[in-house]
Amino acid sequence: MQSGLKNSKYESQIVSHPLVSIDPTQRAWIEVSGQSIEHNVREIKSFLTNGCQFMAVVKADGYGHDAKFVSINAIKGGADKLGVATLQEGLHLRSEGIKEPILVLGNIYTRKDLIICFRNNLMPTISDIKQCIICNQIGEKYKKLFHVHLKIDTGMSRLGFDTNNFVKYFQKIISFENIKIDGIYSHLSTADSLDALDKSSFANKQRRTFLQLLSNISIKKYPNIKIHLANSAGTLIGNEFHFDMVRVGLCMYGYKPSQYQTNLKLKAAMSLKSKVSFIRLVDKKVGVSYGKNFITRKKTKLAVISIGYADGIYRTLSNKISLIHKGKMYPQIGSITMDQLMIDITGANDINVGDTVLLLGCDEGKCISPVDWADAASTIPWEILCAFKNRLPRVQI
Ligand SMILES: *Cc1c(COP(=O)(O)O)cnc(C)c1O
């Protein structure tokens, strides 16, 4: 409790309420299938050439699935390493007892943060010689090699050494005695575009730039340095993008990042569920929800569902999605509100208050995917997955 409240007249009220644990499926929740994660890792690994490693990308709390749970199941499926975005995410996994190598994909640049990184056995991404000098000093001070991955910017214009000075800096870094270069990588910016398979695509151009730089530093002399380039989309393009390791996020959660076909059989790991909290009949020509931007055309039976935009469902999806109940689809109508939304269940006699409805996932052969929502909301499935709030309990199955 905040100290400011300590002696206030509200104190007794606040502390006297015992915490009552509530059924996580009381209102709205996300079910995460550990088996699906494990299956997807195996499935993608079977598509990789011999020896190619799999980095499970579990940033942003495992794309909203719970980073620890995803990590454990990805490792069961054969993941070799984990990728996180931030120092905090790496520390979280270490504090949960995860022992596998972890690469921090974001940029860590202060000495203080690099020391925390080092002491928790997390590998930083290095984009700059200054960072590298600090890492070398840290390794020297603690008398232990600091394991790092160097990144090259081949066209994303985000992190990474410039292509025109990477070779010069590499020669310097390789002479540092307290650093071990575990990996050299780059990141594709357009691997999910339709033309990615063409030899003249930008993804292929990035790959050739990367190869050229690796050849300029005589990478063959350093067989222990892991070379990696591909995210999910890059992994799907083909073997020539796999190198020594792939960094897979979206596909591991069961979704394809791009339009082109693959034979991979991926299983959606997430099911988003909620409950019917109320049922009512309304007349025709009646407005439903804020702004009355849905007017009934007939006598309509409505079910109120206890989930809304404060749970992470974009309000821009209003009137654009459907929900599944016992294998049947029902359209969502009216504006999605902060905590609730309405669906049209006219004609259905098998829906009752307290029933579970499915917003994302599969039920009796009907499926709704974050990719469908992304198309409807003019965004990408990654953003849909990352939008879900902590108010939704994650239920592990
Ligand atoms: C997020 C991320 C990935 C994983 O991307 P997906 O498209 O979800 O597979 C890979 N590499 C880097 C550097 C990333 O930031």
The ligand as an SDF file (V2000), in Angstrom:
LIG
                    3D

 15 15  0  0  0  0  0  0  0  0999 V2000
   10.7940   -9.8820  -33.5120 C   0  0  0  0  0  0  0  0  0  0  0  0
   12.0190  -10.2990  -34.1980 C   0  0  0  0  0  0  0  0  0  0  0  0
   12.0890  -11.5450  -34.8290 C   0  0  0  0  0  0  0  0  0  0  0  0
   10.9020  -12.4770  -34.9690 C   0  0  0  0  0  0  0  0  0  0  0  0
   10.0370  -11.9980  -35.9660 O   0  0  0  0  0  0  0  0  0  0  0  0
    8.7940  -12.8640  -36.5010 P   0  0  0  0  0  0  0  0  0  0  0  0
    8.4460  -12.1740  -37.7680 O   0  0  0  0  0  0  0  0  0  0  0  0
    7.7120  -12.7500  -35.4850 O   0  0  0  0  0  0  0  0  0  0  0  0
    9.2520  -14.2430  -36.6970 O   0  0  0  0  0  0  0  0  0  0  0  0
   13.3110  -11.9160  -35.3800 C   0  0  0  0  0  0  0  0  0  0  0  0
   14.3850  -11.1040  -35.3130 N   0  0  0  0  0  0  0  0  0  0  0  0
   14.3410   -9.8860  -34.7260 C   0  0  0  0  0  0  0  0  0  0  0  0
   15.5620   -9.0360  -34.7040 C   0  0  0  0  0  0  0  0  0  0  0  0
   13.1570   -9.4420  -34.1610 C   0  0  0  0  0  0  0  0  0  0  0  0
   13.1210   -8.2240  -33.6050 O   0  0  0  0  0  0  0  0  0  0  0  0
  1  2  1  0
  2  3  1  0
  2 14  2  0
  3  4  1  0
  3 10  2  0
  4  5  1  0
  5  6  1  0
  6  7  2  0
  6  8  1  0
  6  9  1  0
 10 11  1  0
 11 12  2  0
 12 13  1  0
 12 14  1  0
 14 15  1  0
M  END
$$$$
